[in-house]
């Protein structure tokens, strides 16, 4: 996530797991916002509107896993 990055909230059809590798991120989920940094974990229902924001001047790196409750084939 680049410095200054922001966008509108979105939803996914998955539970989302985020592991923050470096930097500091503000993550809005529904009406709440949490500040996360390196080593922090976040797990939530992606059907709740959410968005990461980077108000800092450093990159944020995170590992993101999407966990679906059904197998989806392509």
C-alpha positions in Angstrom: 0.0 0.0 0.0 1.7 3.2 -1.2 2.0 6.3 1.0 -1.1 8.4 0.9 -3.2 5.5 -0.5 -7.0 5.7 0.1 -10.2 4.7 -1.8 -13.8 4.0 -1.1 -14.9 1.1 1.1 -15.6 -2.2 -0.7 -16.9 -5.7 0.1 -15.8 -9.2 -0.8 -17.6 -12.6 -0.4 -14.8 -14.0 1.8 -13.4 -13.8 5.3 -10.2 -11.8 5.1 -7.0 -12.5 7.0 -4.3 -9.8 6.9 -0.8 -10.1 8.4 1.1 -6.8 8.4 4.8 -7.1 7.4 5.9 -3.5 7.5 4.6 0.1 7.9 1.6 1.5 9.6 -1.9 1.2 8.2 -5.3 2.5 9.2 -8.0 -0.1 8.4 -11.7 1.0 8.4 -14.2 -1.9 8.8 -17.8 -0.8 9.0 -17.9 2.3 11.3 -14.6 1.4 13.2 -11.0 2.2 12.3 -8.0 0.4 13.7 -4.3 1.3 13.4 -2.1 -1.7 12.6 1.7 -2.1 12.2 4.3 -4.8 11.5 3.4 -8.0 13.2 -0.3 -7.3 13.7 -3.0 -9.6 12.4 -6.5 -8.7 11.3 -9.4 -11.2 10.6 -12.9 -10.0 9.5 -15.9 -10.7 7.4 -15.3 -9.2 4.0 -19.0 -8.6 3.5 -18.7 -5.6 5.9 -17.6 -2.5 3.9 -13.8 -2.0 4.5 -10.8 -0.2 3.2 -7.1 0.1 4.2 -5.6 3.6 4.2 -2.0 4.7 4.4 -1.7 8.2 5.9 2.1 7.8 6.3 5.0 8.5 4.0 6.2 4.8 4.1 5.0 1.8 2.2 2.8 -0.8 3.9 3.3 -4.4 3.1 0.8 -7.1 4.1 0.1 -10.7 3.4 -3.6 -11.1 2.5 -5.6 -14.4 2.5 -9.2 -14.6 1.3 -11.1 -17.5 2.9 -14.3 -18.5 1.1 -16.9 -20.8 2.6 -17.4 -22.7 -0.6 -14.9 -23.9 -3.2 -15.1 -21.7 -6.3 -13.8 -23.2 -9.5 -12.9 -21.2 -12.6 
